Amino acid sequence: MLKVGIIGCGDIANLNVLGYIRSQDAELVAVCDTDLKTAGEKLERW
């Protein structure tokens, strides 16, 4: 299984993460952003 971390949680990350969260072969294990509130919100959403 591919473990994925997203660096930068802006608008483009919403598009990039779709392929990973829809894949049975990938697991989202981390998110990172300079704005901790944004990172937390995206982690909950994704």
Backbone hydrogen bonds, N-H to C=O, Kabsch-Sander energy under -0.5 kcal/mol:
donor,donor_aa,acceptor,acceptor_aa,energy
2,L,25,D,-3.0
3,K,1,M,-0.5
4,V,2,L,-0.5
4,V,27,E,-3.1
6,I,30,A,-2.5
7,I,5,G,-0.6
8,G,6,I,-0.7
8,G,32,C,-3.6
13,A,10,G,-0.6
14,N,10,G,-0.9
14,N,11,D,-0.6
15,L,11,D,-0.8
15,L,12,I,-0.6
16,N,12,I,-2.4
17,V,13,A,-2.6
18,L,14,N,-0.6
18,L,15,L,-0.6
19,G,15,L,-0.6
19,G,16,N,-0.5
20,Y,16,N,-0.6
21,I,17,V,-2.6
22,R,18,L,-1.6
23,S,19,G,-0.7
23,S,20,Y,-0.6
26,A,23,S,-0.8
27,E,2,L,-2.7
29,V,4,V,-3.0
29,V,27,E,-0.7
30,A,4,V,-1.2
32,C,6,I,-2.0
36,L,34,T,-0.7
39,A,35,D,-2.2
40,G,36,L,-2.3
41,E,37,K,-2.4
42,K,38,T,-2.6
43,L,39,A,-2.3
44,E,40,G,-2.0
45,R,41,E,-2.2
46,W,42,K,-3.1
